[in-house]
Amino acid sequence: MYTGTLIERLFATVERAEQEVHELTDSQKQRLNYWYAVAQRELAQLDALAEVA
């Protein structure tokens, strides 16, 4: 028999899915920050090599 919880369960499912998306986004931001710092160091090294040559 229908108990009236279908909508509540649907909302809870959507909220869990949204939370997982936000967590992935935070993880991706951390990885992007790391690789941005690596790229900056690489560019600085290239500039130093270009000045020597």
SEDREN-253786 format. One line per 2 residues: for each residue y, x, z of C-alpha. Coordinates in nm, 2 decimals, decimal comma, always signed. Example, Ala and Ser with C-alpha at 12.3 -4.5 7.8 and 13.67 -1.06 7.14 Angstrom:
<palums>
-0,45 +1,23 +0,78 ~ -0,11 +1,37 +0,71
</palums>
This chain:
<palums>
+0,00 +0,00 +0,00 ~ +0,36 +0,12 -0,07
+0,52 +0,25 +0,24 ~ +0,87 +0,32 +0,10
+0,84 +0,69 +0,13 ~ +0,81 +0,77 -0,24
+1,19 +0,84 -0,28 ~ +1,20 +1,05 +0,04
+0,91 +1,26 -0,08 ~ +1,07 +1,30 -0,42
+1,40 +1,42 -0,26 ~ +1,21 +1,66 -0,04
+1,03 +1,80 -0,34 ~ +1,35 +1,85 -0,53
+1,52 +2,02 -0,23 ~ +1,23 +2,26 -0,20
+1,24 +2,34 -0,57 ~ +1,62 +2,40 -0,55
+1,57 +2,63 -0,24 ~ +1,32 +2,84 -0,44
+1,56 +2,88 -0,72 ~ +1,84 +3,00 -0,49
+1,60 +3,25 -0,33 ~ +1,52 +3,39 -0,68
+1,88 +3,41 -0,76 ~ +1,96 +3,62 -0,45
+1,67 +3,85 -0,53 ~ +1,79 +3,89 -0,89
+2,14 +3,96 -0,76 ~ +2,01 +4,24 -0,54
+1,82 +4,39 -0,83 ~ +2,13 +4,37 -1,06
+2,34 +4,54 -0,80 ~ +2,09 +4,82 -0,77
+2,06 +4,88 -1,15 ~ +2,44 +4,86 -1,18
+2,47 +5,14 -0,93 ~ +2,21 +5,34 -1,12
+2,39 +5,29 -1,45 ~ +2,72 +5,40 -1,30
+2,56 +5,73 -1,18 ~ +2,40 +5,78 -1,53
+2,74 +5,73 -1,70 ~ +2,91 +5,97 -1,46
+2,64 +6,23 -1,54 ~ +2,69 +6,18 -1,91
+3,06 +6,23 -1,87 ~ +3,00 +6,55 -1,69
+2,77 +6,67 -1,96 ~ +3,02 +6,58 -2,23
+3,29 +6,78 -2,06 ~ +3,06 +7,09 -2,05
+2,97 +7,07 -2,42
</palums>
